Amino acid sequence: MRRGRIRFCKMLLRKLECIYASDNLVVDMYGNVALESTGRTVSVRLYNSTRDRACRTCSATLSHATPWHQQQWLAVIEELRAEASLPIPNSFDRSKEATEFS
């Protein structure tokens, strides 16, 4: 049973190693924050749902790194805020938007 849990933790680690690129840096940074938050949520839920020491060690390791990563992405967003503002993308002429539907 313990080997199954260790394999699950390793699989969880592999699932969280994804990179998404939309060709819009600000969107990608917001996406990274969301992915890190989701990963931390899954990791904390895993930690709270088991008593297995190896699984808890694995999820505690994942939970430790994600706040730092979230702060990295948020710092990049803050730096880019001078160049890019909401809505994203801001290169579309807002006068051409179909505002009667929104």
Residue, then its C-alpha position, 0 to 999 in steps of 0.5 A: m500500500r505504501r508503494g502505491r502512495i509513493r507512486f501517486c506522489k511521484m505522479l502528482l509531481r509530474k502532473l504539476e510540471c507543465i508550462y503554458a504559453s499563450d504568447n501574452l506574457v501577462v496572461d501567462m503570469y496570471g495563468n502561472v499564479a492560478l496553476e501554482s495555487t491549484g497545485r498547492t490546494v491539491s498538495v494540502r488536500l493530499y497532506n490532510s487526507t493521509r497519515d502516510r509519512a512519505c506522502r506527507t513529506c512529498s506534499a509538504t515539499l510541494s506546499h513549501a515551494t508554491p508560495w515563493h513561485q506565486q510571489q515570483w509570478l505576481a512580481v512579474i505582473e506588477e513590473l509589467r503593469a506599466e506596459a500592460s493594463l487590463p483588459i488583456p490583451n489591451s491592443f484591441d481598439r475598445s471602440k470596436e467592442a460589441t458593448e451592447f452585449s456586455 
